[in-house]
């Protein structure tokens, strides 16, 4: 093989691999556009935004699991049950998430516990309103149990599902320590992007239904959603055939 033949061989080999890598990069990007399209379909078919949130969340869970299972070189995560540093950060939720969570709470949490939860949510909502910069607010999540585990883990917000960390010490420093502005916790890029696409899909679903599309603080949004369910329940009981009229026959 002459020197020129060697140069041609190496150059052609690199060019061929480069073409394959560009094709693969485009296909990789397609994962997220296809996911977003699938979210749009389930949102259109959902009877309510709460149903859309439930279905989009399930889709995001499946996509995130698939990425960790099938896409190589995903970062090792330090996240585990009982590690609750991120549960002291301010959380926002897109349309549908709070009603979905409120429905779960109404079905699975006893009335006395719901009342105590509403008190904690009100304190958290007030703290957020008073905060000059909510991104710097550190307040224990009202949904966090005494064991530092989420009490509504099955229906936790998309932003909570999106957050990942490679080091517990880094989370502790960012949340409770003195970390310079702009520094944060490095995220698993593909995992995070899936949940941001899901969030955008719910915002778009709200716009298509003529409803407010902006995200809201979790505590405030959940208070409103729980109150709405309470009103609906009271209204339904008042108009049910067996409801008492307050009169004796």
N, C-alpha and C positions, 0 to 999 in steps of 0.2 A: 504494500500500500504506500503510495507516494504521500509526501507531506500534504499536497493539495487534496488528495483523496481522503486523508485523515481529517482534514479540516471540513471537507464537505460532509463526511460521515457524521462527525460530531455536531455540526451545524444543523443538519437535517433531523438528527435525533432530538435535539433541543427544540427545534421548530415543531416537530410532531407532538412532543409532550406539552409544549406551550399551547397548542391548539386544543388538546384534550383538557388541559387545565382551564382554559377559557370556557369551554363547553360545560365542564363540570361546575364552574363558578356560576354560570347562568342557570344551570339546573338547580343549584343550591338556593339561589335567590327565588326560584320558582316555588320552593317549599312554602315560603312565607306568603307569596301572592295567592297560591292555591289555598292555603289555610284561611286567609282573609276572605276569599270567595266562598269557602265552605261556611264560614261564620255568617256571611251575608245570607246564605240560603236558609240556615236554621233560624236566623232572626226573622226573616220574612214569614216563615211558617209558624212561628211561635204565637200563641194566643195573646200573650202579654209580654211586657219587657222583663218581668220577673222570670217567665218561662224562657225567654231568650237568654237571660243571664245564666240560668241553670244549664241550658244546652251549650252555650258558648264556653262556659267554665269546664264542662265535661270534655268538650272538644280540645280545649287548651291543655287539660290534664293528659289526654291521650297523645297529643302532639309533643308535649314536653317529655313524656315517657319514651316516645319513639325516638326522639333526638338523642336522649341519653343512651338508649339501647343500640341504635343503629348508626349513629354518626360518630366516627372515631375522634379521639383526642379531646373529648369533653373534659372540662376541669373537674378535679376531685373536690367535693363539697364538704364543708365542716358542719353544715346545718343538721340539727337533730332535735328531737323532742325535749322540751325543758330549757332550751337555749332561747331566751326571750329578749335579747338586747334590741332587736329590730321592732319588737312589740311596744317600744316606747317612742317610736317615730310617728309623725303625723301622716295619716293615711287618707287618701281620697278615693272615691269610688265612682265609676261611670253609671249611667242610668241602668236600672234593673237590678243591680247588685243588692242594694239595701232592702228592697221589697222581698227579694229571694231569701235574704238572711232573716228578715222579720218573720216570714212565713215559717221558716225552720224553727225559730225561737218560739213562736206561738204554739207549734206542734210538739215541741220537745222540752220546753222549760216550764216549770211550775209557776203559777201566778206570783207567789211570794218572791221567787228568784227573779222573775221578770221585773217586778217593781224595784228590787234592789239594783238590777242592771240598768234600768232607766235612770235611777239616781246617779249612778256612776257615769252613764253616757252624758247626762246633763252637765256634770262637773267637767268632763272632757270637752264638751262642745263650748262651754263658757271659757275654758282655758284657751281654746283655739281662737275664739273671737277676740280675746284680749291680747293675743300674741302679736307682737310687731312683725315677726317673721316666723310663719308656721313651720318653715323648713328647719328652724332651730329649736322648735318646741320639743320638749322631752316629757312625755306624760304616759304613764302606764296604761295600756289598752284596757278599757272597761270589760272586754271579753276574755281577758287573760285570767286563768284560774289561779288558785293559791299554789298549785304545783308548777306554775309558770308554763302551762300548756294551754293552747287555745280551746275554749269551751265550745266553739262552733267551727271546729277545724274543717268539717265537711263542706261548709259554705263560706269559708273565709274569702276575703276580697281577692281580686286578681292581682293587685299590687303586692299583697302578702305572698301569694303564690309565686310571683315573679322574682322576689328578693332572694338572692343566694349569696353565700360567702365561702371563701376558701380558708378563712382563719377566724376562729372565735375571738382571738385577741384583737384583731382588726375591728370587728364589730363593737367590742367593748370600748376601744379607743374612740371610734367615730361617734358612738351614741353617748357615752358617758365621759369621755376624756376631752382633752383640749387639742382638737385636730384643726389645722388651718382651713379657712374657707375654701371650698372647691374640692377638697379631698373627700373621698368617700370609700365605699366598699366595692371592689371590682366585681362585676357581675358575669355570670355565664351568658355570653352574648346571645346565642341562639335561644336559650330558655327565656331570657328576658324579652327578646323581640317577639316571641310567640304571644306573650301576655300583653304586650303593648298593642299588637295587632288585634287581639281579642277586645281590648279596651276601646280601640278606635271603632271596631265593628258595632259595639253597643251604642256608642255615641251616634254613629250613622243611623242605626236602627231607630233611635229616639227622634232624630231629625226627620226621618221618613214617616214617622207617625205623628209629626207635628207637636212633639213634646220637647221640653228642655233637654239639651244634649250635654250641658257642661257637667263636669265632675263636681262632687260635693265632699266635704269632710265626712269621714265615716260616722263619727258620733252624731252629728247633726242629721245626716241623711237617715241613719238607722232610727233615731228618735221619731222622726216624721213618719217613717214606714211602719213602725210599731204602733204609733198613735192611729194611723189610718186603719190598720187591721183591727184595733180595739174598737174604733167607731163602727166599722163594718159589722163586727160581731155583735155589738150592742144593738145596732139597727136591725140586724137579722133576727135577733131574739125578740125584739119588740114587735116584729111583724109576723112572727111564726104563729101557726094555728094554736099551739099550746101555751103561748105567752100569757102571763097573768095580766088582767086589766085593772087589778086593784079593787074590783067590786066583788061582793059575795053574791052568789046566786040564791 
